């Protein structure tokens, strides 16, 4: 009973304490004035003041400096003439200048200029969209972009031009925030509508490579029409399907005859006569047929080059063993001219010079494997010939060159003509490439034979003129420069130096072989660098209308 009475007393005390608590609307803060004291006026939110403000009724001093910014230069400090040139990472005070890219300029220059800009500085697409039409079908545009890039990359085009073509197609159909990426076998394109949207990425792998410059030129014309004339997606897909269905312009027997003509003309450049011409032509045609047979059996390209290199070497060894008064070394040299992968070499060095190092390394590795296949095929035959014939092959025989300028110029032009046919060029470009190669050989012979200049700089100068003229012709026709350049460097290829290296290796003369192989590598690099330098000279001195001629390049690292 006593416990119940105590619990009841505590409950009553709790109820009285709860009644004495103010309700929520009656609660007051420590800053609330007591009853009867008026509230202070509300603060002027629209006109806030600072403790540094001048009180009302007091005029500021006459000599006071106007209010400025913390980034304002102090008085007496001079502003640089072109701050954007010194501090390119900051936006200029008058904004970023507008870039005007006229459609009269080649699309390669226009798209290359935009590719080297930051995404925010690129001009908007010029295609006018109607209000009742939806936006561009992004998956179809990306698919068309990848298919065009695949044809260009498989045809041997440089990585920079492939990226420019892909960006040009995507930009023409309204995808301005687009980033293409090209490697040796993989094509990737990514599109992000805005900074808050998810990007859409597609890729395509190049499985097979082929040499068809007619198809390459057709793709260039398609990209030009898309970027300049505004083809619809249906029209572009139709044109692309026609390009893929087109057959090669020359039949198989014409290609075999062209390989024989190339080898025979190359043998005449190094001092051969009629017999040497015929022997080199027969050996090259037999090698071409063996390579076609190996290709039909599904063998890799390495073994195709091994098979193609053996018949010309066997023909030279047979002529040397028969003690005929002919230059057997010239026969083998002519066969090597038809096999040296000059196209892949030039493309690899060009990618390296333009900053695409992964693609350049892959292309040069491909060149190394193909040359290794040629070395294996020739060394197998030469080693057997040296062992059987007792070393009758003389590596110095091919150096006895006679002064036959007219015959050599004709042979050089025949070589370029045959090379153009092997590259499946359009008939309209064969004559221009032949003349370009003839001029290159005249310059080389004048420097190396008449003026006594070392062969390496003479080759570089001649290759530079080839690149310059090829770039000018491609700009005139809005086409690729490869049809005008690749075949024209044929007479400059280091066929004789390569043969001397292989023969010295077969005779176990390593020092002489390494010396000849180093010379061949130096000549090959001189050709590639000369071609690229000539092309860059044409782009440097020929300004593009509308301000697209200035293009940004990578900066020197200065060791960091």
C-alpha positions as CSV (number, residue, x, y, z in Angstrom):
1,X,0.0,0.0,0.0
2,X,2.8,2.4,0.9
3,X,4.5,1.6,-2.5
4,X,1.3,2.3,-4.4
5,X,0.9,5.6,-2.6
6,X,4.4,6.7,-3.5
7,X,4.0,5.8,-7.2
8,X,0.8,7.8,-7.3
9,X,2.5,10.8,-5.8
10,X,5.3,10.7,-8.4
11,X,2.8,10.5,-11.2
12,X,0.9,13.6,-9.9
13,X,4.1,15.6,-9.6
14,X,5.1,14.7,-13.2
15,X,1.7,15.8,-14.5
16,X,2.0,19.2,-12.7
17,X,5.5,19.7,-14.2
18,X,4.2,18.9,-17.7
19,X,1.5,21.5,-17.3
20,X,4.0,24.1,-16.3
21,X,6.1,23.6,-19.6
22,X,5.3,26.2,-22.4
23,X,3.8,24.9,-25.6
24,X,5.8,25.0,-28.8
25,X,4.2,28.2,-30.0
26,X,4.8,29.8,-26.7
27,X,8.5,28.9,-26.4
28,X,10.9,31.9,-26.7
29,X,14.6,32.2,-27.5
30,X,17.2,33.9,-25.4
31,X,17.3,36.7,-28.0
32,X,13.5,37.3,-27.9
33,X,12.8,40.7,-26.2
34,X,10.6,40.7,-23.1
35,X,6.9,41.5,-23.3
36,X,6.2,45.1,-24.0
37,X,9.5,45.8,-25.8
38,X,9.1,46.4,-29.6
39,X,10.9,44.2,-32.1
40,X,13.9,45.7,-34.0
41,X,13.4,46.5,-37.7
42,X,14.3,43.7,-40.1
43,X,17.8,43.9,-41.7
44,X,18.0,45.4,-45.2
45,X,18.7,42.2,-47.2
46,X,18.6,44.0,-50.5
47,X,21.3,46.5,-49.5
48,X,23.8,44.7,-47.3
49,X,26.6,46.8,-45.9
50,X,30.1,46.0,-44.9
51,X,32.2,47.3,-42.1
52,X,34.5,48.8,-44.7
53,X,31.6,50.8,-46.3
54,X,31.7,54.6,-46.0
55,X,29.0,55.9,-43.5
56,X,26.1,58.0,-44.9
57,X,26.8,61.7,-45.1
58,X,30.6,61.3,-45.5
59,X,32.0,61.8,-49.0
60,X,34.9,59.6,-50.1
61,X,38.3,61.0,-50.6
62,X,39.0,62.5,-54.0
63,X,42.2,60.6,-54.5
64,X,40.8,57.2,-53.7
65,X,41.5,54.5,-56.3
66,X,38.4,53.0,-58.1
67,X,37.3,49.6,-57.0
68,X,39.0,46.9,-58.9
69,X,39.7,43.2,-58.9
70,X,42.5,41.2,-57.3
71,X,43.5,40.1,-60.9
72,X,43.9,43.6,-62.1
73,X,47.6,44.5,-63.0
74,X,49.1,47.2,-60.7
75,X,49.6,50.6,-62.3
76,X,52.8,50.9,-64.3
77,X,52.8,47.3,-65.3
78,X,52.7,46.6,-69.1
79,X,50.6,43.9,-70.6
80,X,52.3,41.5,-73.0
81,X,51.4,42.1,-76.7
82,X,49.9,38.6,-77.2
83,X,49.2,37.0,-73.8
84,X,47.4,34.1,-75.5
85,X,50.6,33.2,-77.2
86,X,52.6,33.2,-73.9
87,X,49.8,31.6,-71.8
88,X,47.9,29.4,-74.2
89,X,46.1,27.6,-71.3
90,X,44.1,30.7,-70.4
91,X,41.2,32.1,-72.4
92,X,42.2,35.4,-74.2
93,X,40.5,38.5,-72.8
94,X,38.4,39.0,-76.0
95,X,37.4,35.4,-76.2
96,X,38.5,32.5,-78.4
97,X,38.6,33.6,-82.1
98,X,36.0,32.1,-84.3
99,X,37.4,29.5,-86.7
100,X,36.0,29.7,-90.2
101,X,36.5,26.6,-92.3
102,X,35.4,27.1,-95.9
103,X,34.3,24.1,-98.0
104,X,36.6,25.2,-100.8
105,X,39.5,23.9,-98.8
106,X,40.4,20.2,-99.0
107,X,38.5,18.2,-96.3
108,X,41.8,16.7,-95.1
109,X,43.0,20.1,-94.0
110,X,39.7,21.2,-92.5
111,X,39.2,18.0,-90.5
112,X,42.8,17.8,-89.4
113,X,42.5,21.4,-88.1
114,X,39.4,20.6,-86.0
115,X,40.9,17.4,-84.7
116,X,43.8,19.3,-83.3
117,X,41.5,21.7,-81.5
118,X,40.0,21.1,-78.0
119,X,36.4,19.9,-78.1
120,X,35.1,23.1,-76.8
121,X,36.7,25.2,-79.5
122,X,35.6,23.2,-82.5
123,X,33.0,24.9,-84.7
124,X,29.5,23.5,-84.7
125,X,28.3,21.3,-87.6
126,X,27.1,23.3,-90.6
127,X,24.2,20.9,-91.5
128,X,20.9,22.6,-91.0
129,X,18.3,20.4,-89.2
130,X,14.6,21.0,-89.7
131,X,12.4,21.3,-86.7
132,X,10.1,18.5,-87.6
133,X,12.9,16.0,-88.2
134,X,14.6,14.1,-85.3
135,X,18.3,14.4,-84.6
136,X,20.9,12.3,-86.4
137,X,20.7,8.5,-85.9
138,X,23.8,8.1,-83.9
139,X,24.3,4.3,-84.3
140,X,24.0,4.5,-88.1
141,X,26.4,7.5,-88.3
142,X,29.0,5.8,-86.2
143,X,28.6,2.6,-88.3
144,X,29.1,4.5,-91.5
145,X,32.1,6.3,-90.0
146,X,33.8,3.0,-89.0
147,X,33.2,1.4,-92.3
148,X,34.8,4.3,-94.2
149,X,37.7,4.3,-91.8
150,X,38.1,0.5,-92.2
151,X,38.5,0.9,-96.0
152,X,41.0,3.7,-95.7
153,X,43.1,1.9,-93.0
154,X,43.1,-1.4,-94.9
155,X,44.2,0.4,-98.1
156,X,47.3,1.7,-96.4
157,X,46.3,5.2,-95.6
158,X,48.1,7.0,-92.7
159,X,46.5,7.1,-89.3
160,X,46.1,10.9,-89.2
161,X,44.2,10.9,-92.5
162,X,42.0,8.1,-91.4
163,X,41.1,9.9,-88.2
164,X,40.4,13.1,-90.2
165,X,38.1,11.2,-92.6
166,X,36.2,9.6,-89.7
167,X,35.8,12.9,-87.9
168,X,34.7,14.6,-91.1
169,X,31.9,12.1,-91.7
170,X,30.6,12.2,-88.1
171,X,30.9,16.0,-88.0
172,X,29.0,16.4,-91.3
173,X,26.0,14.4,-89.9
174,X,25.8,16.6,-86.8
175,X,28.0,14.7,-84.3
176,X,30.2,17.5,-83.2
177,X,31.5,16.1,-79.9
178,X,33.0,13.1,-81.6
179,X,36.5,11.5,-81.0
180,X,37.9,8.9,-83.4
181,X,40.9,6.8,-82.5
182,X,42.9,4.7,-85.0
183,X,45.5,2.0,-84.3
184,X,47.0,-0.6,-86.5
185,X,44.1,-3.0,-86.5
186,X,41.4,-1.2,-84.3
187,X,39.1,1.7,-85.1
188,X,37.1,3.3,-82.3
189,X,34.8,6.3,-82.4
190,X,33.1,7.8,-79.3
191,X,30.3,10.4,-79.3
192,X,29.0,12.3,-76.2
193,X,26.0,14.5,-76.8
194,X,26.8,16.7,-73.8
195,X,28.7,16.8,-70.6
196,X,25.9,15.2,-68.7
197,X,25.0,12.4,-71.2
198,X,26.5,9.0,-71.4
199,X,28.9,8.6,-74.4
200,X,28.2,6.2,-77.2
201,X,31.2,4.2,-78.4
202,X,31.6,1.8,-81.3
203,X,34.7,0.0,-82.7
204,X,35.7,-2.1,-85.6
205,X,38.6,-4.4,-86.3
206,X,40.5,-4.5,-89.6
207,X,41.0,-8.2,-90.3
208,X,42.3,-8.1,-93.9
209,X,44.5,-5.6,-95.7
210,X,44.6,-5.2,-99.5
211,X,46.3,-2.9,-102.0
212,X,43.7,-1.2,-104.2
213,X,44.3,2.5,-104.7
214,X,41.3,2.7,-107.0
215,X,39.0,1.9,-104.0
216,X,41.0,4.2,-101.9
217,X,40.4,7.1,-104.3
218,X,36.7,6.3,-104.4
219,X,36.5,6.5,-100.6
220,X,38.2,9.9,-100.7
221,X,35.7,11.2,-103.2
222,X,32.9,9.8,-101.0
223,X,34.3,11.6,-97.9
224,X,34.6,14.8,-100.0
225,X,31.0,14.6,-101.1
226,X,29.8,13.9,-97.5
227,X,31.7,16.8,-96.0
228,X,31.1,19.4,-98.8
229,X,27.9,18.5,-100.6
230,X,25.8,17.1,-97.8
231,X,24.9,13.6,-98.9
232,X,22.2,11.9,-96.9
233,X,22.9,8.7,-95.0
234,X,21.1,6.6,-97.5
235,X,23.1,8.0,-100.4
236,X,26.3,7.6,-98.5
237,X,25.5,3.9,-97.7
238,X,24.6,3.3,-101.4
239,X,27.9,4.8,-102.6
240,X,29.8,2.8,-100.0
241,X,28.2,-0.4,-101.1
242,X,29.1,0.3,-104.7
243,X,32.7,0.9,-103.7
244,X,32.9,-2.4,-101.9
245,X,31.3,-4.3,-104.8
246,X,33.7,-2.9,-107.4
247,X,36.2,-5.3,-108.8
248,X,39.9,-4.6,-109.2
249,X,40.7,-2.6,-112.3
250,X,43.4,-5.0,-113.5
251,X,43.2,-8.8,-113.9
252,X,45.5,-11.3,-112.3
253,X,47.6,-11.8,-115.5
254,X,48.2,-8.1,-115.8
255,X,49.5,-8.0,-112.2
256,X,51.9,-10.9,-112.9
257,X,53.1,-9.2,-116.1
258,X,53.6,-5.9,-114.1
259,X,55.7,-7.7,-111.5
260,X,57.9,-9.0,-114.3
261,X,58.2,-5.6,-115.9
262,X,59.1,-4.0,-112.6
263,X,61.9,-6.5,-111.9
264,X,63.3,-6.2,-115.4
265,X,63.3,-2.4,-115.3
266,X,65.0,-2.5,-111.9
267,X,67.7,-4.8,-113.2
268,X,68.4,-2.3,-116.0
269,X,68.8,0.5,-113.4
270,X,71.8,-1.4,-111.9
271,X,73.5,-2.1,-115.2
272,X,71.7,-5.1,-116.7
273,X,71.1,-5.7,-120.4
274,X,68.5,-7.5,-122.4
275,X,69.3,-10.9,-121.1
276,X,69.3,-9.7,-117.5
277,X,66.0,-8.0,-118.2
278,X,64.3,-11.2,-119.4
279,X,65.8,-13.3,-116.6
280,X,64.7,-10.9,-113.9
281,X,61.2,-10.7,-115.5
282,X,60.8,-14.5,-115.6
283,X,62.0,-14.9,-112.1
284,X,59.7,-12.2,-110.7
285,X,56.7,-13.7,-112.5
286,X,57.4,-17.2,-111.2
287,X,57.7,-15.7,-107.7
288,X,54.4,-13.9,-108.1
289,X,52.6,-17.1,-109.1
290,X,54.2,-19.0,-106.1
291,X,53.0,-16.2,-103.8
292,X,49.5,-16.4,-105.3
293,X,49.5,-20.2,-104.7
294,X,50.7,-19.8,-101.1
295,X,48.0,-17.2,-100.5
296,X,45.3,-19.5,-102.0
297,X,46.4,-22.2,-99.5
298,X,45.9,-19.8,-96.6
299,X,49.5,-19.4,-95.6
300,X,50.5,-16.2,-93.7
301,X,52.0,-13.3,-95.6
302,X,55.5,-14.1,-94.3
303,X,55.6,-17.4,-96.1
304,X,54.2,-15.7,-99.2
305,X,57.2,-13.4,-99.3
306,X,59.6,-16.4,-98.7
307,X,58.1,-18.1,-101.8
308,X,58.2,-15.0,-103.9
309,X,61.8,-14.3,-103.1
310,X,63.1,-17.7,-104.1
311,X,62.6,-17.8,-107.9
312,X,64.5,-14.5,-108.7
313,X,67.4,-15.7,-106.5
314,X,67.4,-19.1,-108.2
315,X,67.5,-17.4,-111.6
316,X,70.5,-15.4,-110.6
317,X,72.3,-18.4,-109.2
318,X,71.6,-20.4,-112.4
319,X,73.0,-17.6,-114.6
320,X,76.1,-17.4,-112.4
321,X,76.6,-21.1,-112.5
322,X,76.3,-21.2,-116.3
323,X,79.3,-18.8,-116.6
324,X,77.3,-16.6,-118.9
325,X,78.7,-13.1,-119.4
326,X,75.8,-11.4,-117.6
327,X,75.4,-9.7,-114.3
328,X,73.7,-12.3,-112.2
329,X,73.6,-10.0,-109.2
330,X,71.4,-7.6,-111.2
331,X,68.8,-10.3,-111.7
332,X,68.5,-10.9,-108.0
333,X,68.5,-7.1,-107.3
334,X,65.6,-6.6,-109.8
335,X,63.6,-9.3,-108.1
336,X,64.1,-7.7,-104.7
337,X,62.8,-4.3,-106.0
338,X,59.5,-6.0,-106.7
339,X,59.3,-7.3,-103.1
340,X,60.5,-4.6,-100.8
341,X,57.5,-3.2,-98.9
342,X,58.0,0.4,-99.6
343,X,54.3,1.3,-99.1
344,X,54.2,0.0,-95.5
345,X,57.6,1.6,-94.8
346,X,56.5,5.0,-95.8
347,X,53.2,4.7,-94.0
348,X,55.0,3.6,-90.8
349,X,57.5,6.4,-90.7
350,X,54.8,8.9,-91.6
351,X,52.7,7.7,-88.6
352,X,55.7,8.0,-86.3
353,X,56.5,11.6,-87.5
354,X,52.9,12.7,-87.0
355,X,52.7,11.3,-83.4
356,X,50.9,8.0,-83.9
357,X,53.6,5.9,-82.3
358,X,51.7,2.8,-81.6
359,X,50.5,2.5,-85.2
360,X,54.0,3.4,-86.4
361,X,55.6,0.7,-84.3
362,X,53.2,-1.9,-85.6
363,X,53.7,-0.9,-89.2
364,X,57.5,-1.0,-88.9
365,X,57.3,-4.3,-87.2
366,X,55.2,-5.6,-90.1
367,X,57.9,-4.3,-92.5
368,X,60.5,-6.1,-90.4
369,X,58.6,-9.4,-90.7
370,X,58.2,-9.0,-94.4
371,X,61.8,-8.2,-95.0
372,X,62.7,-11.2,-92.8
373,X,60.6,-13.4,-95.2
374,X,62.5,-12.0,-98.2
375,X,65.8,-12.6,-96.4
376,X,64.9,-16.2,-95.7
377,X,63.8,-16.9,-99.2
378,X,66.9,-15.3,-100.8
379,X,69.4,-16.7,-98.3
380,X,68.1,-20.3,-98.8
381,X,68.9,-20.1,-102.5
382,X,72.1,-18.1,-102.2
383,X,73.5,-20.4,-99.5
384,X,72.9,-23.4,-101.7
385,X,74.3,-21.5,-104.7
386,X,77.5,-20.5,-102.9
387,X,78.0,-24.0,-101.6
388,X,77.4,-25.7,-105.0
389,X,79.1,-23.1,-107.2
390,X,82.1,-22.5,-105.0
391,X,81.4,-18.8,-104.4
392,X,81.1,-17.7,-108.0
393,X,78.6,-15.0,-107.1
394,X,80.4,-11.7,-107.0
395,X,78.8,-8.9,-105.0
396,X,80.8,-6.3,-106.7
397,X,79.5,-7.2,-110.2
398,X,76.4,-5.1,-109.9
399,X,78.4,-2.0,-109.0
400,X,79.9,-1.7,-112.5
401,X,77.2,0.8,-113.6
402,X,77.6,2.3,-117.0
403,X,76.6,5.9,-117.9
404,X,73.3,5.3,-119.7
405,X,71.2,8.3,-118.6
406,X,68.5,8.0,-121.3
407,X,68.1,4.2,-120.8
408,X,68.0,4.5,-117.1
409,X,65.4,7.2,-117.2
410,X,63.2,5.0,-119.4
411,X,63.8,2.1,-117.1
412,X,62.9,4.2,-114.0
413,X,59.6,5.3,-115.6
414,X,58.8,1.7,-116.6
415,X,59.4,0.6,-113.0
416,X,57.0,3.3,-111.7
417,X,54.4,2.4,-114.3
418,X,54.6,-1.3,-113.3
419,X,54.5,-0.4,-109.6
420,X,51.3,1.7,-110.2
421,X,49.6,-1.2,-111.9
422,X,50.6,-3.5,-109.0
423,X,49.0,-1.0,-106.6
424,X,45.7,-1.1,-108.5
425,X,45.8,2.6,-109.2
426,X,43.2,4.4,-111.4
427,X,44.3,4.8,-115.0
428,X,44.0,8.6,-114.7
429,X,46.7,8.6,-112.0
430,X,49.2,6.3,-113.6
431,X,50.7,8.9,-116.0
432,X,51.1,11.5,-113.2
433,X,52.8,9.0,-110.9
434,X,55.1,7.8,-113.8
435,X,56.2,11.4,-114.5
436,X,56.8,12.0,-110.8
437,X,59.0,8.9,-110.5
438,X,61.0,9.9,-113.6
439,X,61.7,13.4,-112.1
440,X,62.7,11.8,-108.9
441,X,65.2,9.5,-110.6
442,X,66.7,12.4,-112.6
443,X,67.2,14.4,-109.4
444,X,68.8,11.4,-107.7
445,X,71.1,10.5,-110.6
446,X,72.2,14.2,-111.0
447,X,73.1,14.4,-107.3
448,X,74.6,10.9,-106.8
449,X,76.3,10.2,-110.1
450,X,77.1,13.6,-111.6
451,X,77.6,15.8,-108.5
452,X,79.1,13.0,-106.3
453,X,76.7,13.5,-103.4
454,X,76.3,10.6,-100.9
455,X,73.4,8.3,-101.9
456,X,71.6,8.9,-98.6
457,X,71.1,12.7,-98.8
458,X,70.5,12.4,-102.6
459,X,67.7,9.9,-101.9
460,X,66.2,12.1,-99.3
461,X,66.1,15.1,-101.6
462,X,64.6,13.1,-104.5
463,X,62.0,11.6,-102.1
464,X,61.2,15.0,-100.8
465,X,60.3,16.2,-104.3
466,X,58.2,13.1,-104.7
467,X,56.2,14.0,-101.6
468,X,55.9,17.6,-102.6
469,X,54.6,16.9,-106.1
470,X,52.4,14.2,-104.8
471,X,50.8,16.4,-102.2
472,X,50.2,19.2,-104.8
473,X,48.6,16.7,-107.2
474,X,46.4,15.3,-104.4
475,X,45.3,18.8,-103.4
476,X,44.5,19.7,-107.0
477,X,42.3,16.6,-107.4
478,X,41.0,16.5,-103.8
479,X,42.3,12.9,-103.5
480,X,44.8,10.9,-101.5
481,X,48.5,11.5,-102.0
482,X,49.4,7.8,-101.9
483,X,48.7,7.0,-105.6
484,X,51.1,9.8,-106.6
485,X,53.8,9.0,-104.1
486,X,54.0,5.3,-103.4
487,X,54.8,4.2,-106.9
488,X,57.1,7.1,-107.6
489,X,59.5,6.1,-104.9
490,X,60.0,2.7,-106.6
491,X,63.4,3.6,-108.3
492,X,64.8,4.9,-105.0
493,X,64.2,1.7,-103.0
494,X,67.4,0.1,-101.6
495,X,67.3,-3.1,-103.6
496,X,71.0,-3.4,-104.4
497,X,72.1,-2.6,-100.9
498,X,69.7,-5.3,-99.5
499,X,71.1,-7.9,-102.0
500,X,74.7,-7.1,-101.0
501,X,73.8,-7.6,-97.4
502,X,72.1,-11.0,-98.0
503,X,74.9,-12.2,-100.2
504,X,77.6,-11.3,-97.7
505,X,75.7,-13.0,-95.0
506,X,75.5,-16.1,-97.2
507,X,79.3,-16.0,-97.7
508,X,79.8,-15.7,-93.9
509,X,81.1,-12.1,-94.3
510,X,79.3,-10.6,-91.4
511,X,81.0,-7.2,-91.2
512,X,80.4,-6.4,-94.9
513,X,76.8,-7.7,-94.6
514,X,76.0,-5.5,-91.6
515,X,77.5,-2.5,-93.4
516,X,75.3,-3.1,-96.4
517,X,72.2,-3.7,-94.3
518,X,72.9,-0.5,-92.4
519,X,73.1,1.4,-95.7
520,X,69.8,-0.2,-96.9
521,X,68.1,0.9,-93.6
522,X,69.5,4.4,-94.0
523,X,68.2,4.7,-97.6
524,X,64.8,3.4,-96.5
525,X,64.6,6.0,-93.7
526,X,65.7,8.7,-96.1
527,X,62.9,7.8,-98.5
528,X,60.3,7.8,-95.8
529,X,61.5,11.0,-94.1
530,X,61.9,12.8,-97.5
531,X,58.4,11.9,-98.6
532,X,56.9,13.1,-95.3
533,X,59.0,16.3,-95.3
534,X,57.9,17.1,-98.9
535,X,54.2,16.6,-97.9
536,X,54.6,18.8,-94.8
537,X,56.3,21.5,-97.0
538,X,53.3,21.6,-99.3
539,X,50.9,22.0,-96.3
540,X,53.2,24.6,-94.7
541,X,53.5,27.0,-97.6
542,X,50.1,26.6,-99.1
543,X,47.6,28.4,-96.9
544,X,44.0,27.1,-96.8
545,X,41.2,29.6,-97.3
546,X,39.3,30.6,-94.2
547,X,42.1,30.2,-91.6
548,X,42.3,26.4,-91.7
549,X,45.9,26.5,-92.8
550,X,47.2,27.0,-89.2
551,X,47.2,23.7,-87.4
552,X,48.4,22.9,-84.0
553,X,51.1,20.3,-83.4
554,X,52.6,18.7,-80.3
555,X,55.1,20.7,-78.3
556,X,58.6,19.8,-77.5
557,X,58.9,18.0,-74.2
558,X,62.1,19.7,-73.0
559,X,63.0,16.7,-70.9
560,X,59.8,16.4,-68.8
